[in-house]
Amino acid sequence: MINSSTLFLRLFAQILGVCGALWLISTPTQAQNFATASTNGITQEDKVYQMAETPPSPQGGLSTFYEYVEDNLVCPAEARKKGIKGNVFVQFVVEKDGQLSNIKVVKGLGHGCDEAVVTCLKSAPRWKTGMQAGKAVRVQKTLSIQIK
């Protein structure tokens, strides 16, 4: 025997199915407007992806990028004096043009090392951009930079 709540749920599911079908056959302009509508002021153009179909990568690969960091990272005198060594974990966004932005230290060492890493990354060469559905997109990355 079907009770009233089960009957209500079935009817509700059918209505949702019809609404979904109507949305799918709507005109392309309406679907496009829906896709580019902003959510909390963030448009699809501004969206930062955590992963992309083709992830961003440094020109020449990660080994070349780490060589750049090693050559250009200026370790603060205080850190050298105290023998500070370890990893600084940084998070940043690879922009559509390959530039690194929004560089933040996730876990640092202190003693000026964190600031030195951020300064070094601000002047880093552009990366190959991340791609999603054939378009360049903004992608967030997290890396570990070793302080020796």
N, C-alpha and C positions, 0 to 999 in steps of 0.2 A: 504494500500500500504506500502511496506517495503522500507525504505530509505537505503542508502548505509552505514550509521553508524550502524544501527541496524543489517544489514547483516554482517558487519565486526565483531560486538560483538558476534553474534551467532557463526561465524566461529572460532573466538578466543576461545570461551568457549569449543567448540568441540575439538580443538587442545589441550587445557589444560586437558580435560578429557582423551584423548588418552595418553598424557604424564604421567598423574597420574596413569592410568591403567598399563602402561609399568613399572613404578617404583614399583608398588605393586607386579608385577610378576617377578621382578628382583631376582637375586640369593641372598641367605641369606648373603653371605659375603659382597656384596655391601651394603645391608641394614644395616648390622652391622657396616661397616666402616662409613656409614653416621651417625649412632647413636652415635658413639664414636668420631666423628670428633670434633676437638676443635674449639671453637668460641671465638675469641679474646684471645686465650691462655688458656681458661678455658675448661677443658674436662668434660665429664659427671661424672667422678670420683671426680672432684673438686667442682662440683656444690653444692651450698648451697640452700636447699629447704626452702621455707617460711612455708609450711605445708607438712606433710607426711601422708601416709595412717595410719601408727601407729606412733603417735607423741612421741618424747622422753619424758621421765619422770624421776624424781629423784628416786633412790633406796629407797623404803619405802614410797614413795609418797611425795607430796608437804609439808604436815605438818612436816614430818621428816626433809625435806630440810630446812624449815624455822626454825626449832629447832636448826639445825646445825648452821645456820647463826646467830641466837640469841646468841648461846653459844660461837661462835668464832669471832664475829664482835667486833673489838676493836674501840670504839667510841673515837675520838680524844679529848684531854683535852680542846682544844679551843671550840669545839662544846658543850661539857658538861658544860663548864663555861658560855657560852652564852645561854644555854637552847635550842639549836637547835633541832627541832623535825620535822619529816615529812617523805616523801618517796623519795628514790633514784631509778630512773628507769634505769635499765641496759639491754643491749642487748648483746647476746653472741651466739656462735655457739656450738651446741652439736655435737662433732666429732663422727666418726664411732665407736671409741672405748669408747665413753661415756664421754671423757674428755671435759671440757669447755674451749673454746678458743675465741679469738677476743672479749674479754670482753670490752665493751664501756659503758660509762654513757650517756644516752640519755637525761635525765633531772635530775640534781643533786641539792644538797643543799649547796654545798661549805663547807668552814670551815674544810676541811680535811675529811668530811664524804664520799665524792665520792671515794676518793683514798682508804679509809678503806674498802668500799664495794668491790671494784675491788680486793684488796688484799685478802679478805675473800673468794671470789668466785674462785680465782686462786688455792686455796688449797681445794676446795670443793670435796666431793667424786664424783666418776664417776656416770653418769646417765645411765639409760636404753636407748639404741640408738633408733633413729627414723628408721622406716622401710618403704621402697617404693618398691613395686613389689617383696617382699621377700628378699630384700637386705638392709643392713645397709647403711644409707645415712646421710650426714651432714644436720642439721636443725637449723635454726636461731630461737631464742626465745627472748622474752622480758618479764622481770619480774619487779615487784616493791618490793624493800627492805625497810622495815620500820625502821626508826631511832627513838628510844625512849629516 
